[in-house]
Amino acid sequence: MNIVDLGPQTLIVARLVETVTDEQLSAPTPCPDYALRNLLAHILGLSVAFRDAARKDLGPTTDTSPQAALPDLGPDWREQLPKALDDLADAWRDPAAWTGMTRAGGVDLPGEVGGAVVADELVIHGWDLARSLGRPYAPDPAALDAAHGFLLAAAEDLSRGNGIFGPVVPVPSDASLLDRAVGLSGRDPEWRP
């Protein structure tokens, strides 16, 4: 079992969130169906769901598929999102989060897999956020390693295309680990708004 401290990556995402202006909320993102406001709401929702998954506090937050509805922000998102990211990191610092079974997005999975999934979510959606805002982005190396490992395994899954990822976008073999992870997630590393 490889426990990853998600705190450095949640801090990177939170710092990007702090820079968002109200005027940018309708900006496009690398997620085709999401404006920036929807991406932020998705990050908030997954932070709460994976916090609860880490705590094995299963219920509505862990049972709802992320595709159930287009997420949108509430009026107090600027306070809620940084707190949810902090709580998420704290919950996954408990070694018990990485053991046994849990649930997220309505899917039962081992805790260790849940940790890899949330690392992927934080790294890739951090990239989405940075690209949408036109900001530089350097994810936490440990979270990036976990995300890349998860995405590499997911790319080998024959059911790909029916799930949460689009088709793999080919990138040069000498591309950065981040660009390779972004390509594995179904995004074009060259995407610009």
trRosetta pair geometry for C-beta under 8 A, 3 or more apart (Angstrom, degrees):
i j d omega theta_ij theta_ji phi_ij phi_ji
1 98 5.4 116 -177 142 128 124
1 99 7.1 -29 -106 -78 161 77
1 112 5.3 -121 -129 -99 92 127
2 112 7.5 87 40 -154 64 109
2 146 7.1 -170 108 -98 120 101
3 92 8.0 166 -161 161 88 84
3 95 6.1 -60 -87 -113 150 74
3 98 5.2 -104 -95 -39 89 163
3 115 7.2 -79 -128 -169 54 164
4 92 7.6 -16 78 147 72 127
4 115 6.3 148 35 163 98 114
4 119 5.6 32 80 -87 154 136
4 142 5.0 168 -143 145 100 110
4 143 6.0 128 164 -86 137 58
4 145 7.9 -176 -105 69 131 97
4 146 4.9 -64 -46 -42 159 149
5 8 6.5 71 108 1 100 93
5 89 7.4 40 177 -165 69 98
5 92 7.8 147 -137 107 34 101
5 93 6.4 33 -124 -102 80 87
5 142 6.8 50 46 87 74 152
6 9 5.4 -64 -165 49 63 109
6 10 5.6 62 139 -25 89 104
6 88 6.6 -75 108 127 140 93
6 89 4.7 -146 89 -115 90 74
6 92 4.9 44 10 72 125 142
6 93 7.9 -121 32 -55 83 72
6 115 7.8 -142 -49 -157 120 84
6 118 6.6 -24 -106 119 152 113
6 119 6.4 -131 -102 -91 101 75
6 122 6.4 135 -159 -1 108 167
6 143 6.3 88 -123 -95 64 116
7 10 5.8 -55 -137 38 29 106
7 11 6.2 32 161 -22 64 106
7 89 4.0 100 -85 -173 64 138
7 90 7.9 71 -83 -58 101 50
7 93 7.2 28 -38 -67 112 115
8 11 5.7 -56 -151 34 29 114
8 12 6.7 33 151 -21 63 102
8 140 3.9 118 107 -105 114 137
8 142 7.3 93 50 40 132 108
8 143 7.0 -153 79 -15 96 120
9 12 5.5 -47 -150 31 38 114
9 13 6.6 35 153 -15 66 103
9 89 8.0 169 60 -96 76 110
9 119 7.0 106 34 -140 169 69
9 122 4.6 86 139 134 125 134
9 123 6.4 -56 -147 -70 136 71
9 126 6.8 -116 -173 -40 89 154
9 139 6.1 18 -120 -165 98 89
9 140 4.2 -102 -64 17 80 125
9 142 8.0 -119 -36 72 111 83
9 143 3.8 47 -57 -34 143 168
10 13 5.7 -53 -150 39 36 111
10 14 6.1 39 151 -22 68 107
10 47 7.8 101 -129 -124 115 116
10 85 4.0 159 -172 174 108 98
10 86 6.7 163 133 -74 139 34
10 88 5.9 166 -101 76 143 110
10 89 4.4 -119 19 -52 148 118
10 122 6.4 -67 -76 -139 62 139
11 14 5.5 -52 -142 37 31 113
11 15 6.4 34 156 -21 64 103
11 85 7.8 155 -64 140 33 127
11 89 7.9 30 -34 -62 78 160
12 15 6.0 -54 -151 33 28 110
12 16 6.8 28 150 -16 61 104
12 126 5.8 37 111 -149 109 143
12 137 7.8 91 170 -150 121 76
12 138 7.7 -126 -135 79 138 59
12 139 6.3 159 99 -125 167 50
12 140 6.3 -155 -12 -34 136 88
13 16 5.7 -55 -155 35 35 112
13 17 6.4 39 148 -24 67 105
13 43 6.8 -169 177 -164 134 140
13 85 6.0 -162 83 -127 115 143
13 122 5.9 -102 -39 -159 141 87
13 125 7.2 35 -123 99 128 93
13 126 4.7 -100 -87 -97 89 100
13 129 6.8 96 -142 37 78 156
14 17 5.4 -50 -148 33 35 116
14 18 6.6 44 152 -27 64 99
14 81 7.4 165 -117 126 76 91
14 82 4.7 81 -143 -120 115 84
14 85 4.9 -165 -66 79 106 157
14 86 7.6 46 -75 -48 151 79
15 18 5.7 -43 -153 24 35 117
15 19 7.3 32 152 -19 59 102
16 19 6.0 -61 -163 29 37 110
16 20 7.6 51 144 -39 65 93
16 126 6.5 146 9 -151 152 77
16 129 4.8 98 136 125 142 127
16 130 5.8 -86 -121 -74 139 74
16 133 6.6 177 -167 22 96 154
16 135 6.3 178 -126 72 95 152
16 137 7.7 18 -84 -102 135 97
17 20 5.9 -38 -164 0 43 117
17 40 6.8 115 -126 -129 100 107
17 43 7.7 -148 -83 98 123 150
17 78 7.9 164 151 -130 105 61
17 81 5.5 -150 -167 118 157 137
17 82 6.6 -167 84 -66 139 82
17 85 7.9 -169 3 -23 149 148
17 129 7.2 -41 -68 -167 65 149
18 82 7.6 48 -65 -74 91 125
19 133 6.2 86 101 -168 120 150
19 135 6.7 97 84 -72 159 149
20 24 5.4 -130 -157 74 74 128
20 25 7.1 80 170 -74 115 71
20 36 6.9 174 -139 158 124 132
20 40 7.0 27 -91 -82 176 141
20 133 6.8 -98 -90 -95 72 125
21 24 4.9 97 57 0 76 103
21 25 8.0 -112 99 -27 50 78
22 25 5.9 -28 -166 -12 43 117
23 26 8.0 -63 174 28 41 92
24 27 4.8 -21 -169 -14 69 127
24 36 5.6 -25 141 62 83 167
24 132 7.6 115 175 140 111 101
24 133 6.6 35 -170 -108 152 79
25 35 6.9 55 149 135 57 115
25 36 5.4 -137 -147 81 31 106
25 37 4.1 46 -178 -62 95 102
25 40 7.6 -61 -130 14 84 138
25 73 7.4 -89 -147 22 126 143
26 35 5.1 -38 -150 -168 42 141
26 36 6.9 -16 28 32 8 96
26 37 6.8 0 -74 -9 45 113
27 35 6.5 124 63 -168 36 82
27 36 4.4 36 56 -23 89 124
27 132 5.3 125 114 -180 122 100
27 133 7.7 113 88 -80 161 50
27 193 6.2 -30 -179 -132 104 148
28 35 6.6 -64 -97 -119 36 61
28 36 7.7 27 57 -37 7 81
28 132 6.8 -154 95 -127 47 95
28 193 5.2 149 64 -137 98 90
29 34 5.0 -33 52 96 129 98
29 35 6.7 128 -4 -164 100 17
29 36 5.7 139 -55 -81 109 56
29 38 7.7 -135 18 67 137 94
29 39 4.8 125 -77 -48 170 142
29 128 5.2 42 -176 177 111 103
29 129 7.6 -13 -129 -84 118 40
29 131 7.4 103 -152 83 63 101
29 132 4.5 -28 -104 -80 75 129
29 193 7.9 -20 -85 -93 27 98
30 127 7.6 -19 23 116 150 91
30 128 4.8 -123 40 -122 106 84
30 131 5.7 41 -34 80 114 146
30 132 7.3 -116 -9 -56 74 89
30 187 5.0 36 165 -140 135 125
30 188 7.6 -157 -143 45 113 72
30 191 4.7 88 -105 115 105 164
31 34 3.9 17 94 31 118 120
31 38 7.6 -129 92 100 129 111
31 39 5.9 151 31 -89 133 102
31 42 7.8 -34 79 20 177 162
31 128 6.0 22 -22 -144 97 143
33 38 7.3 -95 119 122 73 160
33 70 6.8 -121 148 -112 113 108
34 38 3.8 -141 -144 91 83 119
34 39 4.7 105 150 -56 134 78
34 42 6.7 -45 -120 -13 146 136
34 70 7.7 177 -97 -152 71 94
35 38 5.2 97 49 7 64 101
35 39 7.4 -124 101 -4 34 90
36 39 5.5 -54 -148 36 37 114
36 40 6.3 37 155 -19 68 104
36 129 7.7 92 -142 -127 91 68
36 132 5.2 152 -94 157 103 147
36 133 7.8 95 -123 -62 136 79
37 40 5.8 -53 -149 37 30 111
37 41 6.4 30 152 -18 63 107
37 72 6.3 17 137 -144 109 69
37 73 5.1 -102 -168 0 92 116
38 41 5.6 -53 -146 38 33 112
38 42 6.3 38 152 -23 65 103
38 70 5.9 -49 -129 179 127 91
38 71 5.5 122 -157 71 69 75
38 72 6.3 -35 -96 -88 69 57
39 42 5.6 -52 -149 34 31 113
39 43 6.5 32 152 -19 64 103
39 125 6.6 169 -173 -157 98 100
39 128 5.8 -150 -148 126 140 127
39 129 6.4 176 136 -82 133 78
39 132 6.9 176 39 -20 162 161
40 43 5.7 -52 -150 35 33 111
40 44 6.5 35 150 -19 64 104
40 73 5.8 8 93 -74 115 120
40 77 6.4 72 138 169 123 141
40 81 6.5 -48 -177 -97 95 151
40 129 7.6 91 -78 -109 73 113
41 44 5.5 -51 -149 36 34 115
41 45 6.3 33 153 -18 66 106
41 71 3.5 -174 116 138 115 105
41 72 5.2 -159 -67 -176 167 2
41 73 4.8 -131 -71 -62 101 61
41 77 7.3 -70 -87 -118 70 138
42 45 5.7 -55 -146 39 31 110
42 46 6.2 24 159 -14 67 107
42 66 6.8 61 -146 -161 100 113
42 71 4.8 157 -66 43 63 146
42 125 7.0 -146 102 -128 111 142
43 46 6.1 -55 -140 41 28 104
43 47 6.2 35 156 -26 62 107
43 81 6.7 46 101 -145 107 112
43 85 7.8 -1 155 -76 106 103
43 121 7.8 155 -119 157 67 102
43 125 5.4 169 -88 143 102 145
43 129 7.4 16 -52 -61 151 130
44 47 5.8 -56 -150 31 27 114
44 48 6.7 21 156 -13 62 105
44 71 7.6 175 55 170 97 138
44 73 7.5 108 6 -111 149 76
44 77 6.4 -88 -68 -142 153 96
44 80 6.0 42 -142 119 127 111
44 81 4.9 -80 -89 -100 99 84
44 84 5.5 95 -147 50 66 162
45 48 6.0 -58 -152 37 31 106
45 49 6.1 27 155 -16 67 111
45 66 7.1 139 110 -120 129 85
45 71 5.5 -118 -13 -118 140 146
46 49 5.4 -55 -139 42 36 112
46 50 5.8 23 164 -10 71 110
46 66 6.8 10 -77 -100 99 126
46 118 7.2 166 158 -124 106 82
46 121 5.2 -138 153 174 153 152
46 125 7.7 153 45 -8 148 162
47 50 6.4 -59 -138 44 22 98
47 51 6.2 31 155 -26 60 107
47 81 7.3 116 24 -149 156 60
47 84 3.8 97 111 142 133 108
47 85 5.4 -69 -132 -77 144 52
47 87 7.3 97 158 66 102 94
47 88 4.5 -94 -159 -50 81 138
48 51 5.7 -52 -147 31 28 115
48 52 6.5 22 156 -13 62 107
48 61 5.3 -103 131 -153 100 134
48 84 5.4 -55 -58 -143 77 122
48 87 7.9 28 -104 85 55 131
48 88 7.8 -82 -60 -71 24 101
49 52 6.0 -62 -155 40 28 107
49 53 6.2 31 148 -22 66 107
49 61 4.8 -161 -99 159 63 86
49 62 5.5 136 -160 -92 82 52
49 64 7.4 -115 -101 56 128 91
49 104 5.4 104 146 -145 108 88
49 105 6.8 72 161 -50 151 61
50 53 4.9 -43 -138 35 42 118
50 54 6.3 50 157 -24 65 97
50 88 5.8 45 87 -140 101 108
50 91 7.7 157 126 83 69 135
50 92 7.6 -3 146 -57 104 117
50 104 5.7 25 -90 -119 70 139
50 114 6.8 164 -140 175 91 99
50 117 7.5 -159 -109 95 125 99
50 118 4.2 119 -160 -98 156 130
50 121 7.3 -171 -37 47 151 149
51 54 5.9 -54 -156 31 29 111
51 55 6.6 15 151 -7 63 110
51 84 6.9 -122 -25 -165 141 73
51 87 4.9 19 -124 124 146 100
51 88 4.6 -96 -70 -93 92 61
51 91 4.5 139 -149 -2 67 156
52 55 5.7 -61 -145 46 35 106
52 57 4.4 -95 -155 74 82 98
52 58 7.1 134 149 -85 105 31
52 59 7.1 -90 177 40 144 87
52 61 4.7 103 17 88 156 128
52 62 5.2 -130 103 -48 117 106
52 91 7.9 -50 -42 -150 20 163
53 56 7.4 27 -176 -79 33 36
53 58 7.6 57 -106 -89 55 74
53 62 5.3 137 -74 -116 81 119
53 97 7.8 79 113 -158 69 95
53 102 4.5 96 -173 155 82 131
53 103 6.2 -137 -117 72 95 41
53 104 4.3 -19 -78 -67 151 101
53 111 8.0 164 150 -122 90 69
53 114 5.1 -154 143 -163 130 142
53 118 7.8 -179 67 -52 132 128
54 88 7.5 128 0 -155 141 56
54 91 3.7 119 84 141 139 108
54 92 4.9 -104 -114 -73 146 64
54 94 6.7 121 162 49 106 106
54 97 3.6 -6 -159 -135 85 125
54 102 7.2 11 -75 -126 21 163
54 111 7.6 89 -125 -149 52 100
54 114 7.1 -174 -76 125 62 131
54 115 7.7 81 -100 -82 97 82
54 118 8.0 -29 -55 -10 108 163
55 91 5.4 -72 -45 -146 89 117
55 94 7.8 70 -94 45 60 147
55 97 7.2 -18 -56 -98 35 97
56 96 7.7 -71 -12 139 121 106
56 97 7.9 -155 -30 -114 83 56
56 100 7.0 1 -89 96 135 134
56 102 5.6 -113 -98 -107 70 93
57 61 7.9 19 105 55 96 121
57 62 7.5 154 91 -21 59 131
58 62 4.9 -84 -134 63 64 144
58 63 7.2 86 180 -50 83 91
58 102 7.2 -174 -73 -160 106 65
58 103 5.1 64 -124 38 116 120
59 62 6.3 82 45 29 42 95
59 63 6.5 -78 144 -8 23 112
60 63 5.8 -64 -127 40 24 109
60 64 6.3 27 176 -31 64 109
61 64 6.9 -52 -144 20 20 108
62 102 7.4 -105 -154 166 144 87
62 103 4.5 98 151 96 119 93
62 104 5.5 -73 -148 -97 83 44
62 105 7.6 -49 -171 -2 51 30
62 106 7.7 149 140 -60 56 36
63 103 6.7 18 -80 134 58 134
63 106 5.2 55 -172 -93 47 73
64 68 5.3 -63 -177 -7 93 153
64 105 7.2 -58 92 -132 46 39
64 106 6.4 -140 69 -46 2 100
65 68 4.7 131 67 -46 82 89
65 105 5.4 53 -125 -174 48 79
65 106 4.9 -37 -63 12 75 133
66 71 7.9 -41 -162 -35 76 121
66 105 5.4 -38 -16 -118 89 111
66 164 7.1 47 61 -117 128 124
67 164 7.7 -145 -45 -102 112 83
73 77 4.2 -37 -161 -48 109 153
74 77 5.7 144 60 -52 64 86
74 80 7.2 52 60 5 112 154
76 79 5.1 -38 174 41 91 110
76 80 5.5 94 114 -25 87 105
77 80 5.3 -62 -131 46 36 110
77 81 5.5 34 174 -27 75 109
78 81 6.8 -38 -126 27 18 106
78 82 7.7 11 169 -3 48 105
79 82 7.2 -71 -162 39 27 98
79 83 6.5 16 155 -10 64 120
80 83 5.9 -75 -154 44 29 109
80 84 5.9 27 159 -22 71 112
81 84 5.7 -53 -141 36 29 111
81 85 6.4 30 158 -19 63 105
82 85 5.7 -55 -149 36 33 112
82 86 6.4 34 153 -19 66 104
83 86 5.7 -53 -150 36 33 112
83 87 6.2 32 153 -18 67 107
84 87 5.7 -53 -144 39 31 112
84 88 6.2 40 153 -26 63 105
85 88 5.5 -50 -148 31 30 117
85 89 6.7 30 155 -16 63 102
86 89 6.0 -57 -153 36 31 108
86 90 6.4 29 152 -17 66 109
87 90 5.6 -55 -147 39 32 113
87 91 6.2 35 155 -24 66 106
88 91 5.9 -56 -149 32 27 111
88 92 6.6 11 159 -6 63 109
88 118 7.1 -164 -178 -176 118 138
89 92 6.3 -68 -150 44 29 101
89 93 6.7 40 151 -34 64 102
90 93 5.7 -50 -155 18 34 117
90 94 8.0 37 151 -22 58 92
91 94 6.5 -49 -176 16 40 110
91 97 6.0 115 147 -92 74 144
92 97 5.0 -136 -123 107 48 160
92 98 7.6 78 -160 -55 76 89
92 115 5.9 130 -148 -119 119 95
92 118 6.8 -147 -77 82 148 147
93 97 7.8 72 46 14 26 137
94 97 4.9 103 76 -19 88 100
95 98 5.9 -59 -165 35 50 109
95 99 6.9 35 146 -14 75 111
96 99 5.7 -67 -149 40 42 107
96 100 7.4 4 -176 15 74 118
96 111 7.7 -105 149 -148 44 166
97 102 7.7 12 -163 -54 62 152
97 111 5.7 167 148 -168 43 121
97 114 7.6 -114 165 90 86 123
97 115 6.7 107 124 -73 102 108
98 111 4.8 145 -170 127 16 113
98 112 5.1 55 -173 -85 81 65
98 115 5.3 -1 -106 -31 87 146
99 111 5.1 0 44 46 17 145
99 112 7.4 39 -84 -42 34 87
100 110 7.4 172 108 -148 24 66
100 111 5.4 54 61 -22 61 123
101 108 5.9 6 -179 -175 118 99
101 109 7.1 158 -152 88 75 22
101 110 6.0 -62 -102 -102 58 45
101 111 6.9 -139 -106 -34 9 77
102 108 7.5 169 91 -149 30 58
102 109 6.5 -29 67 69 74 69
102 110 7.6 49 21 167 80 16
102 111 5.2 85 -8 -88 116 71
102 114 5.1 -15 66 -42 129 158
103 106 7.0 -4 177 -139 109 12
103 107 6.5 165 -153 79 71 35
103 108 5.1 -37 -94 -95 88 56
103 109 7.1 123 -107 20 37 72
104 107 6.4 -25 70 56 58 85
104 109 6.9 -46 29 33 91 119
104 114 5.7 128 -7 -131 130 104
104 117 6.7 173 74 95 146 146
104 118 7.7 -132 -125 -60 171 97
109 113 4.5 -103 166 85 115 126
109 114 5.5 144 93 -57 113 83
109 117 7.3 64 101 -16 162 141
110 113 4.7 91 62 7 84 103
110 114 7.0 -144 98 -7 44 87
111 114 5.3 -52 -149 34 36 117
111 115 6.5 39 153 -21 66 101
112 115 5.7 -50 -154 31 32 114
112 116 6.8 31 149 -15 62 103
113 116 5.6 -54 -152 37 37 111
113 117 6.3 41 149 -23 68 104
113 150 7.8 121 -154 -120 66 108
114 117 5.6 -52 -146 34 32 113
114 118 6.4 25 158 -14 66 104
115 118 6.1 -55 -145 38 29 104
115 119 6.4 34 153 -21 63 105
115 146 7.2 -74 131 -171 87 144
116 119 5.6 -51 -148 34 33 114
116 120 6.4 36 151 -20 64 104
116 146 5.2 -144 -125 175 71 98
116 147 7.4 162 -174 -88 70 35
116 149 6.6 -86 -144 86 125 102
116 150 4.1 156 156 -74 111 122
117 120 5.6 -56 -155 36 32 114
117 121 6.4 34 149 -21 66 104
117 150 6.3 173 -78 -157 45 153
118 121 5.3 -45 -143 34 39 116
118 122 6.2 37 157 -18 67 104
119 122 6.0 -58 -149 39 28 108
119 123 6.2 22 157 -15 65 111
119 143 4.6 -163 -156 -153 96 75
119 146 3.8 4 112 98 165 126
119 147 4.9 -136 125 -59 91 78
119 150 6.9 147 70 -4 103 139
120 123 6.0 -60 -142 40 27 106
120 124 5.8 9 169 -5 67 115
120 146 7.2 -117 -47 117 69 83
120 147 4.0 137 -98 -133 58 83
120 150 4.7 -98 -53 78 130 140
120 151 6.0 146 -126 -50 125 92
120 181 7.9 -156 -132 -171 81 116
120 185 7.5 162 -176 -95 105 114
121 124 6.5 -64 -136 46 20 98
121 125 5.7 3 172 0 62 119
122 125 6.5 -58 -127 48 18 98
122 126 5.8 28 161 -27 58 113
122 139 7.9 127 120 -143 86 117
122 143 6.0 -66 87 -173 120 139
122 147 7.7 -126 61 -74 75 127
123 126 5.7 -58 -149 33 22 115
123 127 6.7 23 152 -18 60 104
123 139 4.7 44 -134 -141 89 158
123 140 7.8 -109 -93 45 95 77
123 143 5.3 173 -64 135 107 104
123 144 5.5 138 -129 -95 141 59
123 147 4.0 -83 37 -43 147 165
123 178 7.8 -143 176 -127 111 84
123 181 6.5 -35 128 140 133 151
124 127 5.5 -50 -154 33 35 113
124 128 6.5 40 146 -21 65 101
124 147 6.5 175 -32 -167 89 137
124 151 8.0 123 -61 -74 130 134
124 181 6.9 -134 -79 141 91 106
124 182 6.8 148 -126 -106 85 62
124 185 4.8 144 -126 -108 141 165
124 187 7.3 151 -160 5 106 139
125 128 5.0 -40 -144 32 43 119
125 129 6.2 48 153 -22 66 101
126 129 5.7 -52 -149 36 30 113
126 130 6.3 29 153 -17 64 106
126 137 6.4 148 137 -154 92 123
126 139 5.9 121 85 -96 142 100
127 130 5.8 -55 -144 39 30 109
127 131 6.2 29 157 -18 66 108
127 137 5.6 137 -112 135 59 160
127 139 7.2 -44 -56 -49 91 118
127 178 7.0 159 -93 -175 131 108
127 182 5.8 -131 146 -95 165 112
127 187 7.6 152 109 88 129 158
128 131 6.0 -61 -150 38 25 109
128 132 6.3 25 155 -20 63 109
128 187 7.6 -128 -82 -107 88 160
129 132 5.8 -57 -148 35 28 111
129 133 6.3 11 159 -5 64 113
130 133 6.0 -69 -146 47 28 102
130 135 4.6 -102 -150 74 76 91
130 136 6.9 -53 -169 108 126 17
130 137 3.5 113 110 -63 177 124
131 134 7.5 32 -174 -72 30 35
131 137 7.4 -47 -43 -10 67 143
131 191 5.8 42 -180 95 150 100
131 192 7.0 -130 -171 -110 98 41
131 193 7.2 150 146 -36 79 84
132 193 6.1 86 -137 -65 49 121
134 193 7.1 -75 -57 19 93 120
137 178 7.7 160 110 -168 102 152
138 178 8.0 -104 -130 -60 47 153
139 143 5.8 -110 164 82 110 110
139 144 4.6 129 95 -64 122 106
139 147 7.7 -32 144 20 160 145
139 178 6.3 149 20 -105 112 114
140 143 4.2 67 73 16 104 111
140 144 6.5 -176 84 -14 50 87
141 144 5.5 -56 -142 38 30 113
141 145 6.3 35 158 -22 65 102
142 145 5.8 -49 -150 32 31 112
142 146 6.6 28 152 -15 63 105
143 146 5.7 -56 -150 39 33 110
143 147 6.1 34 152 -20 67 108
144 147 5.6 -53 -142 38 31 112
144 148 6.1 32 158 -20 65 106
144 177 5.9 93 151 117 122 120
144 178 6.2 -56 -142 -83 131 77
144 181 6.5 -131 -162 -23 81 159
145 148 5.9 -55 -145 36 27 109
145 149 6.4 27 156 -18 62 108
145 177 7.5 -17 -84 170 58 148
146 149 5.8 -56 -150 37 29 112
146 150 6.4 28 154 -17 64 107
147 150 5.8 -58 -150 38 30 110
147 151 6.1 25 156 -15 67 110
147 181 5.4 53 115 -153 107 140
148 151 5.8 -58 -142 41 29 108
148 152 6.1 34 157 -24 65 107
148 177 5.7 -57 -73 -178 154 98
148 180 6.5 45 -133 96 116 105
148 181 4.4 -90 -90 -84 80 106
148 184 7.2 109 -141 31 61 150
149 152 5.8 -52 -144 33 27 113
149 153 6.6 25 156 -14 61 105
150 153 6.0 -60 -155 38 30 108
150 154 6.2 27 151 -18 66 110
151 154 5.4 -54 -142 39 34 113
151 155 6.2 42 155 -28 66 102
151 165 7.7 134 -138 -104 87 151
151 181 5.5 122 35 -146 155 72
151 184 3.8 104 149 117 121 131
151 185 5.7 -61 -126 -64 135 72
152 155 5.8 -48 -149 27 29 114
152 156 7.1 24 152 -15 58 104
152 184 6.2 -58 -72 -133 50 156
153 156 6.0 -61 -159 34 34 109
153 157 7.2 50 142 -38 63 96
154 157 5.3 -37 -160 5 44 121
154 160 6.9 113 156 -95 75 105
154 163 7.9 -115 -166 81 112 147
154 165 6.2 109 140 -3 131 151
154 184 7.3 110 68 162 100 107
155 160 6.6 40 -141 -92 36 152
155 165 7.9 -88 -83 117 65 159
155 168 5.3 55 -135 -75 115 131
155 184 5.1 -83 -55 -150 130 97
157 160 5.2 125 83 -49 85 87
157 163 7.8 8 103 7 139 145
159 162 5.2 -66 171 42 85 119
159 163 6.4 75 120 -29 99 110
160 163 6.7 -64 -127 28 39 107
160 165 6.4 -41 -150 76 91 111
160 167 7.4 99 141 -108 113 52
160 168 7.7 -3 169 -29 151 91
161 165 7.8 -52 -64 87 33 74
161 166 7.5 41 -113 -154 60 36
161 167 6.3 23 -92 -72 97 76
165 168 7.9 23 149 -68 124 61
165 184 7.8 -35 -158 146 146 61
165 185 5.9 -127 -130 -163 108 46
165 186 4.5 164 -179 -22 77 126
166 169 7.9 34 97 -39 109 92
166 185 7.9 46 40 137 81 53
166 186 2.9 132 56 -173 81 135
166 187 7.5 105 46 -55 119 49
167 186 5.9 104 55 -124 31 93
168 183 6.1 47 -175 150 77 81
168 184 5.7 -15 -126 -123 99 43
168 186 6.5 -75 -87 -84 29 58
169 182 7.6 -38 58 122 123 76
169 183 4.3 -118 76 -143 82 75
169 186 6.4 104 -19 -158 93 26
169 187 6.2 -88 9 86 140 24
169 188 5.1 -149 -160 -86 162 58
169 189 7.3 -177 102 -10 131 75
170 183 6.5 23 -169 -169 4 134
171 175 4.2 -35 147 -1 117 163
171 179 5.1 170 -166 142 157 102
171 180 5.6 -143 68 -95 136 54
171 182 7.7 82 -52 71 148 88
171 183 4.0 -132 -18 -47 114 155
171 189 5.9 51 -103 3 131 133
172 175 4.7 129 65 -41 77 92
175 179 4.0 -102 165 89 119 129
175 180 5.3 149 88 -54 110 80
175 183 7.4 74 89 -11 160 137
175 189 7.0 150 -167 24 139 169
176 179 4.6 95 55 8 81 100
176 180 7.0 -145 94 -4 43 85
177 180 5.6 -54 -147 38 33 112
177 181 6.3 35 153 -20 66 104
178 181 5.7 -55 -148 36 31 110
178 182 6.2 32 153 -20 66 106
178 189 7.7 117 118 -128 80 120
179 182 5.5 -51 -143 37 33 113
179 183 6.3 35 155 -18 64 105
179 189 4.0 31 -141 -119 87 161
180 183 5.7 -54 -149 38 31 112
180 184 6.4 32 152 -19 64 106
181 184 5.6 -55 -148 37 32 112
181 185 6.4 32 152 -22 65 106
182 185 5.7 -57 -152 33 31 112
182 187 4.9 -73 177 77 84 109
182 188 7.7 -16 139 107 110 12
182 189 4.6 113 87 -86 137 84
183 186 8.0 80 177 -44 32 12
183 187 7.0 -103 -87 69 27 60
183 188 7.5 40 -101 -116 71 32
183 189 5.9 -40 -52 -30 86 105
187 191 6.2 -65 177 -12 97 139
188 191 4.7 120 76 -48 91 88
